Amino acid sequence: MAGVASLRQASEKQSTALITFILFWCALIVVSSAYVTTPLFSVFERTFDISKTMSAWTSSSFSFFYAVGFLLFGPLADRIGRKPVILFGLASLTVVTPIIGMTTSFGGLVALRGLQGFIASTFAPSALAYAFDVIPSKRLVTTIGFISFGYVTSGIVGQVLADLMYQWGSWEVVFYVFGALYFITFLAVLFLFPTPNKPSHKEGIRFYLYQSRLIFRQRNFQLIYIITITLLLTFMGMYTLLGSFLGGEPFYLNDNEILGIRAIGIIGMLISPFVGKIVNKIGVLTTLRIGLALSASGLLLLGIGSSIFFLILMSIMYVFGISLIFPAVMVLIGELGGERRALANAYYAFILFLGAMLGPIIAIYLLEVGSYFTTFLILSFMLIIGFFLSMFIKIKLS
């Protein structure tokens, strides 16, 4: 009997590890699409003869409709199941993404990026709820850490892959390759994801409006959501500026050198899979506050650096802090949300990517009216506000 139990535990562990890896990969490859146009802004400026502000809409369009989509697909995942929603999204991305590479007008590019973002929003609100459905509770925080690792890493992986593919071929190649990756991912989810034995919810819109009021009346959720909007706003803002910041005086780095510095930022993200252990040891709120303090400090010091080595260290510090914040927030929402966690996570993702939409626009505007220093200073101040707000979150986690 002991041998049978041991085999069962080993099989469960392997199954959990496989599901965790696929969830990580889905998070990485789906959310990478939000960032693939960031290093291509100058390419779109030349190709379509547009301004830098206009080129940023290839990113902001995706982020806006990505955010809006969460409000639909979060409740839909409750009604028809998490796995079917994820599969629908991956199948649709397989079709739509290569079409983006075929567009010949800037208006068409922005519109298709919006459609791509809307479809991509099928994954995030379903993933956390799916993990709670199928992952054993003792391994759940680790799985959430890996999902978060995929989300956070996508911010740099998407940029680096897009830049490499552009240098290897053209900007169109970026979308052809990602379309193929989505097809492979669709097959993996179809054949390797178990279907949770959970009853679906058939409630109507009035039920979700009622549940939404309950969520937004809680002070903890109010504070968490205010912190949330600063995360990708500062991340997208920072990376929107990074290329021109390093390419100008006094650094004058070329495209390959800037690409290298973007890639080095991944070092700061390597902590994400282990944040679960950190949370278990020091607590989720302490983890959140440390992350906010580190990211704010890194962003502030990034604006005053005068050497490449120092800038690299500060960018790693900023990304390291952000990598602590994301899993901490996801754990908080998962625990606080209870039976409403899919809806609470949908609002989290909606607010998160509203910040992503605003990030490039705000960063470019601040740079036009000020300087790199004042822009980084203001972005840092947003995270400092988040740090102080985190002091008022009061919870008891079991």
N, C-alpha and C positions, 0 to 999 in steps of 0.2 A: 504493500500500500504506500509505503514511504517513497518507493521508487516511482510509482505512478504519479504521486503528487509532485515529485521532483521534476519528472518529465513534463507534467502539465505546466508547472511554473516556468520551466525553460522555454516551452512553446509560447506561453503568454508573453514572456519577455521579448522573444524574437519578433512576435507579431506586433507588439507595442513599438519596438525599435523601428520596424519597417514602416508602420503608419506614421510615426514621428518624422522619419526621414522624408516621406512623401509630402507630409504637411509642410515641412521646412522647404522642400523644393518648390512646392506650389506657391508658397509665400514669396520665395525668392524670384521666381520667374514671372509671376503675375504682377507683382508690385514693381518689378524692374521697369515695366513699360511706362510707369509714371515718370521715370527719370531719363529715358533714352534720348529725349530731345534736348536736355540741358546742355550737353557739350556740342550740340549741333546748331545752336542759335545763330552763330556767325555764318554757318553754311546756308541756313534758310535766308538770312539777310542778303547774301550774295545771289542765291538761286532765284528768289522771288522779288528781289529789290524792295525790301521792306526795312523798317527801323528795328532797333534792338528791342524796343518795347513791344512792338507787334510780334516779333519772333518768340517772345516769352509766352504768347498765347498758345503755342503748340504744346506747352507744358500745362499752363493754367486751364486750358479747355479740358484736358484729360482729368485734372484734379477736381474741377468743379463737378463734372458729370459723374466721376467716380464717387464723390461725396454724396451726390443726390441719389445715386443708385442704392446706397446702403439703406436708405429709408424704405425702399421697395423690397429689396432682397432679404433684409433681416426678417421681417414678418413672413415673407414668402417661404423662407427656409423653415420656419415654424410650421407652416401649413402643409407643405409637400415633402419636407425632409431635407436634411443638409446635403447629403450626397447627390441627389438629383439636381439641386441648384448649382453645386460645384461643377458637375458634369456639363450642364447646359452652358455655363460660363466658358469653360475650356473649349467646348466644341465651337461656340460662337467666336471666340478669340482666334481659333484656328482659321476661320473663314475671313474675318474682318481685318486682321492684322496685315496679311500680305497685300490686301487691297489698298492700304494706306501707302505702301511703296509704289503704287501705280498712279497715284494722283498727280495731276499736272498743274494744279492751282493752289495757292496758299489758302483760300477759303475752303476748298475741299479738304486740305490737310487738317485744318483746325476742326472742321466738322467731323471728320472721321476719327480724329483723336478724341473728340468728345464722346463719340459712339463707343470707341474702344474702352474709354474710361468707365462708361456706364456699364458695359458688359463685364469688365474686370472686377466691378464691385460685388459680383456674385460670391467671391471667395471669402473675403475677410469676415463678414458677419456670420458666415456659415462655419468657418474653420474653428473658432473658439468653442462654439456650441457643440460642434462635432467632437472635438477633443474631450469635452466634459461627458459626452455620451459614451465614448468607446474606450477611453484611456483609464486604467485603474487609478484610483485617487492617489496612491503612493508615488506614482510616476507622472502625475498630471503637471506639476510645476515644471518638471524637466521638459516635458513636451511643449508647454507654453513658452519656455525659454528658447527652444529651437524654432518654434514658429516666429517668435519675436526676432530671433537671429536672422531668419529669412527676410522679414520685413525690413530690418535695419540695414542688413548687408546689401539688399537690393538698391538702396540709395546710392551706393558706390559701384556695385557690380553693373547695374544698368547703365551708368555713365561710361564706365570703362569698356564694357562690351560694345556699346554704341560707337564709341570713339575708335576702337580697334577695327570694327567692321567698316566704318566709314573710310579709315585709312587704307584698309585692304581692298575695298570695292567702291561703294557709294552710300549715300544716306538711305537709298531705297533698300539696299541689302540688309540693313538693320531689321526692317519689318518682315522681309522674307524669312530670315533666320528665326526670328521670334515666332512666326507663324508655325514653322516646323517644330519648334520646341513645345509649343502649346499642344500640338497634335500628339506628340510623344507623351506629354503629361496627362492628356485626356485618357489615353490607353492605360496608363499606370493606375489612375484613379478608378477607372471602370473595372479593371480586373483584380486590383489588389486591396481596395477599400471595402471593409465589411459594411453592411447596412445595419445601422443601429436598430435595436428592437425597442423603439420608443414610440409612443402614440403621438400622432400629429395633432396640431391645434387647428381648430376650424373657426376660431373666433373672427368676427368682422372688424371693420375699421373702428367702430366705437370702442371695442375692447382695447385696441392698441392705443387709441387716444387716451383712454383712462389709464392704461399702464404707463404711457409716456408722462402723464401728469404726476404719477407717483414717483417716477424716476427723477424728474426735474424739481420736485419739491424737496428732495433730500439734499441737505447741505453738502454732504460728502460728494455726491455726483456733480453738484454745481462747481465745487472746487476742482475736482478731477478734470472736468470738461474745460474749465478755463486754462488749466495747466496744459491740457492736450493741444489746444489750438496753437500754442507757442512752439511745439516740438518740430513739426515739419515746416512751419513758417520760417523758423530760424535755419533749419537744415537746408531747405531749398534756397533761401536767401543767401546763405553762406556760399553754397556751391555755384549759385548763379554768378556771384561776384568773383569767385576764386580764379577762374581762367584769366579774366582781364586784369585782376589784381597782380597775379604773378607774371603776366605777360608784359606789364608796363614797368615804369620806373619804380624802384631801382633794380628790379630782378631780371627783366627781359628774358624770361624763359620761353623756350619754343614749345610746340604742341606736344611733342613726346615727353618733355620734362614735366609739363603740367599734368599729362596723363599719368605719369609715374607718381606724382604727389597725390593725385586723386586716389590712386590704387593703394598707396601706403596707408590711407585712412582706414582700410579694412582691419589693420592691426588693432585699432580701438574697438572694433566690433567683436573680436574673438572672445570677449567675456560673456557674450549673450547666452550661449548654451549653458553656462555655469551660474547664471544669475539665480536659478532656482535654489541652488545650494546656499548662495549668499542670502537670499530671502529667508530660508529656513534658519539660518544662523543668526542674522542681525535684525530680521523683521522687514516687512514690505515697506513700511513708511520710512524707516531709516535708509533703506536702499534707494527709495525714490528721492529723498532729500540729498543724499550724497551725489546721485546722478545729476540733479539740478544744479548743485553747487559746482561740480566739476565742469559741466557743459557751459555754464555761464562764465566761469573763469577762463576756460579755453577760448571761447568766442571773444571775450573782452581783450585778452592778451594777443589774440591773432591780429587785432587791428593796430597794435603798437609794435609788432615785431619788425626787426630790421635785418634779420638773417634768415636764410632758407631753412637751416637746421631748426631754429627756434619756431618758425612757422609750422614746420612739419610736426614738431612735438605738441604744439598747441592745437593743431587740427586733430591729432590723435586723442588728446585730452578731451576735446569737445565731443568727438564721436564716442569715446569711451563712456562719457557721462550720459549721452543720449541712449547708448546701449544698455545702461542700467535702468533708465526711466521706462522704456517701452515695456519690458516684461513686468515691471512693478505695477504699472498702470493696468496692464491686462489682467494680472492676478487680482488686483483690487476690484475691477469691474466684474470679473467672473464670480468672485465671492460675494460681492455686494448685490449683484443682479439677481442671484437665485434663479427662480423660474423665468425671470425677465432678462436673463443674461444675454440672450440673442438680440433682443431689442436694445438693451443698454449698450451692447457692443456695436450695434449698428449706428447708434448716435455717437459713440466714441469715434468710430471710423469716419462718419460724416464730418464731425468737427475737426478731426485730424487732417483730413484732406481739404477742408476749407482753408486751413492754415497752409497746406501745400500749394493751393491755388494762389493765395495772397503772397506767398513768399517771394517769388521772382518779381512780381509787380511792385511790391513794397521796397524790395532791395534796390531795384533799378531806379525807382522814384527817389529814395533816400540818397542814392549816389548822385543823381542829377542835381539835387538841391544842396548837397553837402560834400562829404569826402568818404573815402574808404573807412577812415577812423571813426567818424560819427555814425556811419552805417553799422559797423560791427558793434559799436557802443550801444546803439539803440536796440539791436537784436539781442545783445547780451542782457540788457536791462529787462527785456520781456521774460527771460528765464529767471532773473533775480526775483521778479514779481511772483513767478510760479513757485519759487523756493519758499517765499514768505507765506503764500497761500497754503502750501503743503503743511505748515505748522498747525493749521486749523482743522485738518482732517482727523477725525476721531473715530476709530473703529476697533472692534474686537474680532480677530479672525480665529476661527477654530483650527 
